[in-house]
Every structure is written in C-alpha cells, then in structure tokens.
Amino acid sequence: MHKHLFSVLLLAVLLAGCASTPDDELDDADADKTAAILYNEANDSLHAGDYETAISRLESLEARFPFGRYAQQAQLDIAYAYYKYDEPDSAVSALDRFIKLYPRHPRVDYAYYLRGLVKFEQGRGVFDNLPGQDPAKRDPGAAKQAFQFFDDLVSHYPNSIYAADAVERMRYLRNSLARYEIYVGEYYFRRGAYLAAANRGKQVLEYFGTTPSVPDALVLMIKSYEKLQLPDLAADAQRVLKKNFPKHKTELAALQ
C-alpha cells in the first residue's frame, strides 16, 4: 500500500516538473501580473510613443488573458500600435479580427475608421513622398482599399463621430482615383492603344462622374475616337463636353 502511494506521489512530482519546463513558462516578468497591470504598462508605452514595447505587452496580455474587457481593448490598441509602428498589414489584420469577433462592440465604428485610415496613410506614403509628381501616377491599390473601408464605415455607421471625416477622405480618394484613370488613359493614348484610352475615359464618367476629371475624360474620349476613326462617338463626347463644360479646353496637355 505504502509502495503504491509512493509511486503515485513520484509520478505527480515528475508530471509537475514536466509542466514547468522553460518552454512552457509564461513570459518572465509578466508571469504574476494581472491583466490590468499589463494593460496599463502597454498604455503607458503607447502614450510614450514606444510602439514596439506596447505591441509586446499587448500581445502578452492577449495570450494570457484572452477574454474580458482588457483583451478586447488590447486588440484595438495593438492595431493602433501596428499602424504607428508602420506595419499596416498587421494593423488591418488585427482590425479585421476585432470586427469579426466583436461586431456589437461600442467602439467597432472606430475599428472600421482606423482600418480605412491605415490604408489611407499607406496610400499617401506612396503618393506624396515624391515631390513634384502627380499622386495619381502611383499605384492606387491602397487608395482603393481605403475608399472601400471608409465606405463600409459610412454604410454601417452613418451617425458615427468618424463618419464626417471618412466622407471627406473618400472625396479626396475619389478625385485621386479619377486622376489616376486619366493618367493611365493618356499613357495608353501615347502608345497608340486608343481603344484602351477611350475606355479609361468612360470609366471616369461611369465611376467618378462628380469629380473634376470628367472634362479631361471627355477630351480623352474625343481624341481617342478620332484616332479610331469613330466620328459619331467622338461627336457625342464633344457635344457632352460643350454642353456641360463650355469653357474647357479641347486638348489634353499630356497628349500634345
């Protein structure tokens, strides 16, 4: 009986030893900290601009305390920290996860807004860091995604405190994307791809009909249809241009 009891105790000790190997231990200094302490430390790092430390603390918080209000707030904060730390893809992934897990959270509109802001700033990084160059001449992928993310916010939460700013940013993005279509159309025209150039002009009319690029789109269509020897289509575009933009020049400087 005593021998059997000793064996059981020995097995328990061995199992306890295996469970506490270094590979399975929690992060050293965080092992006995509460969610509140970890969150406060992460928050202090965020306010200090130490985003790398903030990310580390928030990741530790999520791993050790995956449920509760601190874990939910940590997901929002870590997305912001990734955004400020110039890791946009990680930020968007964190926000996508938050929106999926907490669709009724009182700050989910902020998650939608921040997701758009991350891609907006990423797009501006591509557009604006080259002095003297038209932003529309850069890759518009991030701008298109930012527009969609802001549109999601305005559609789902039209009364959000972030909606007005999102609408303004969407206007800016729409104008930039329209200019991009004109730029690509001019590029095709200069290379003799006149049908492709005309189609770019048509896309501006179809998708960006309220932007300042509309008259340039019509001129692009006129010139392209003339090259394609399609006088009727060229005349139609010319009529629309004269009726709606009578003072607009009928030449595109880029096509001279």
C-alpha positions in Angstrom: 0.0 0.0 0.0 2.8 2.5 1.0 4.8 1.4 -2.0 1.8 2.1 -4.3 1.2 5.5 -2.7 4.9 6.4 -3.1 4.7 5.6 -6.8 1.7 7.8 -7.3 3.4 10.7 -5.5 6.6 10.2 -7.5 4.6 10.3 -10.8 2.9 13.5 -9.6 6.2 15.2 -8.9 7.6 14.1 -12.3 4.5 15.5 -14.1 4.7 18.7 -12.2 8.4 19.0 -13.3 7.5 18.5 -16.9 4.7 21.1 -16.8 7.1 23.8 -15.6 9.9 23.4 -18.2 11.2 26.7 -19.6 9.4 26.2 -23.0 6.0 26.2 -21.3 6.6 29.0 -18.8 4.9 32.4 -19.2 7.0 35.5 -20.0 9.4 36.0 -17.2 8.4 39.4 -15.6 4.8 39.0 -16.7 4.1 35.7 -15.0 2.4 37.1 -11.9 0.9 40.3 -13.3 -2.8 40.9 -13.7 -4.5 42.0 -16.9 -4.9 45.5 -15.6 -1.2 45.9 -14.8 -0.2 44.6 -18.3 -2.7 46.9 -19.9 -1.6 49.9 -18.0 2.0 49.2 -18.9 1.1 48.9 -22.6 -1.0 52.0 -22.4 2.0 53.9 -20.9 4.2 52.7 -23.8 1.6 53.8 -26.3 1.4 57.3 -24.9 5.2 57.5 -24.8 5.5 56.5 -28.5 7.3 53.3 -27.7 5.1 51.2 -30.0 7.4 48.2 -30.1 7.1 47.7 -26.3 3.4 48.4 -26.5 2.9 45.7 -29.1 4.9 43.2 -26.9 2.9 44.0 -23.8 -0.4 43.8 -25.6 0.5 40.5 -27.3 1.3 39.2 -23.8 -2.0 40.4 -22.5 -3.9 38.8 -25.3 -2.1 35.5 -24.8 -2.5 35.3 -21.1 -6.0 36.9 -20.7 -7.8 36.2 -24.0 -11.2 37.1 -22.5 -12.7 40.2 -20.9 -12.7 43.9 -21.5 -8.9 44.2 -21.3 -8.4 41.7 -24.1 -11.0 43.5 -26.3 -9.4 46.9 -25.8 -5.9 45.3 -26.3 -7.0 44.3 -29.8 -7.9 47.8 -30.7 -4.8 49.2 -29.1 -2.5 46.7 -30.8 -3.9 47.7 -34.2 -3.2 51.3 -33.5 0.3 50.4 -32.3 0.9 48.5 -35.5 -0.3 51.4 -37.5 2.0 53.8 -35.8 4.9 51.3 -36.0 4.5 51.3 -39.8 3.1 47.7 -40.0 -0.1 48.4 -41.9 -0.9 44.8 -42.9 -0.7 43.7 -39.3 -2.9 46.6 -38.2 -5.5 45.7 -40.8 -5.4 42.0 -39.8 -5.9 43.0 -36.1 -8.9 45.2 -37.0 -10.5 42.6 -39.3 -10.3 40.2 -36.4 -11.8 42.6 -33.9 -14.7 43.5 -36.3 -15.4 39.8 -36.8 -15.2 38.8 -33.1 -17.0 41.9 -31.6 -19.5 43.2 -34.2 -21.6 44.8 -31.5 -18.8 46.4 -29.5 -19.5 50.0 -28.7 -16.2 51.1 -30.4 -16.5 48.9 -33.5 -17.1 52.0 -35.6 -13.6 53.1 -34.6 -12.2 49.8 -35.8 -13.8 50.4 -39.2 -12.5 54.0 -39.3 -8.9 53.1 -38.2 -8.9 50.3 -40.9 -9.6 53.0 -43.5 -7.1 55.4 -42.0 -4.3 52.8 -42.1 -4.8 52.2 -45.8 -5.3 55.9 -46.5 -2.0 56.8 -44.9 -0.3 53.8 -46.7 -1.6 55.2 -50.0 -0.4 58.7 -49.2 3.0 57.3 -48.4 3.2 56.0 -52.0 1.7 59.2 -53.5 3.1 62.1 -51.5 6.7 61.2 -50.8 7.8 62.1 -54.3 7.8 65.9 -54.6 6.5 67.3 -57.9 4.8 64.1 -59.0 1.1 63.7 -59.5 -0.2 61.4 -56.8 -2.5 59.7 -59.4 0.6 58.4 -61.1 1.4 56.0 -58.4 -0.1 52.6 -57.6 -3.7 53.2 -56.4 -4.2 49.9 -54.7 -4.1 51.2 -51.1 -6.3 54.2 -52.1 -8.9 51.9 -53.5 -8.9 49.7 -50.4 -9.0 52.8 -48.1 -12.1 54.1 -50.0 -13.8 50.8 -49.6 -13.0 50.7 -45.9 -14.3 54.2 -45.3 -17.4 53.3 -47.3 -18.0 50.3 -45.1 -17.9 52.7 -42.1 -20.3 55.2 -43.5 -22.7 52.5 -44.7 -22.8 50.6 -41.4 -22.5 53.6 -39.0 -23.7 56.8 -40.7 -24.0 58.5 -37.3 -20.6 57.6 -36.1 -18.4 60.5 -34.9 -15.9 59.3 -37.5 -18.3 59.4 -40.5 -17.8 63.0 -41.5 -14.1 62.7 -41.7 -14.4 59.4 -43.6 -16.6 61.2 -46.2 -14.0 63.9 -46.7 -11.3 61.4 -47.1 -13.5 59.5 -49.6 -13.9 62.6 -51.6 -10.1 63.1 -51.8 -9.6 59.5 -52.7 -12.3 59.6 -55.4 -10.6 62.6 -57.0 -7.2 61.0 -56.9 -8.5 57.7 -58.4 -10.2 59.7 -61.2 -7.0 61.4 -62.0 -5.2 58.1 -62.0 -7.7 56.8 -64.7 -6.9 59.9 -66.8 -3.2 59.3 -66.4 -3.4 55.7 -67.5 -5.6 56.7 -70.4 -3.0 59.2 -71.5 -0.3 56.6 -71.2 -2.3 54.3 -73.5 -3.0 57.1 -75.9 0.7 58.0 -76.3 1.4 54.3 -77.1 -1.3 54.1 -79.7 -3.7 52.0 -77.6 -6.6 54.2 -78.4 -9.5 51.9 -77.5 -7.9 51.3 -74.1 -7.5 55.1 -73.7 -11.2 55.7 -74.6 -12.3 53.1 -72.1 -10.3 54.8 -69.3 -12.2 57.9 -70.1 -15.5 56.1 -70.0 -14.6 54.6 -66.6 -14.2 58.1 -65.2 -17.7 59.0 -66.4 -19.2 55.8 -65.0 -17.5 55.6 -61.6 -16.2 59.2 -60.9 -18.8 61.3 -62.6 -18.8 64.0 -59.9 -15.0 64.6 -59.9 -13.1 67.5 -61.6 -11.6 64.9 -64.0 -14.8 64.5 -66.0 -14.0 67.1 -68.7 -10.5 65.7 -69.2 -12.1 62.2 -69.6 -14.3 63.5 -72.3 -11.4 65.1 -74.2 -9.5 61.8 -73.9 -12.5 60.0 -75.4 -12.8 62.6 -78.2 -9.2 62.3 -79.2 -9.2 58.5 -78.9 -12.3 58.1 -81.0 -10.9 60.4 -83.6 -7.8 58.2 -83.8 -10.0 55.1 -84.1 -12.0 56.8 -86.9 -15.2 56.7 -85.0 -16.6 60.2 -85.8 -20.1 59.6 -84.3 -18.7 58.6 -80.9 -16.2 61.5 -81.0 -19.1 63.9 -81.9 -21.2 62.6 -79.0 -18.4 63.1 -76.5 -17.8 66.6 -78.0 -21.4 67.5 -77.5 -21.4 66.4 -73.9 -18.2 68.4 -73.3 -19.5 71.6 -74.8 -22.9 71.4 -73.1 -21.5 70.7 -69.6 -18.1 72.3 -69.7 -18.3 75.0 -72.4 -15.1 76.8 -71.4 -12.9 73.7 -71.0 -10.1 73.3 -73.5 -10.5 70.5 -76.0 -6.9 69.4 -75.7 -5.0 67.5 -73.0 -1.6 68.9 -72.3 -0.2 65.4 -71.8 -1.3 64.4 -75.4 0.5 67.3 -77.1 
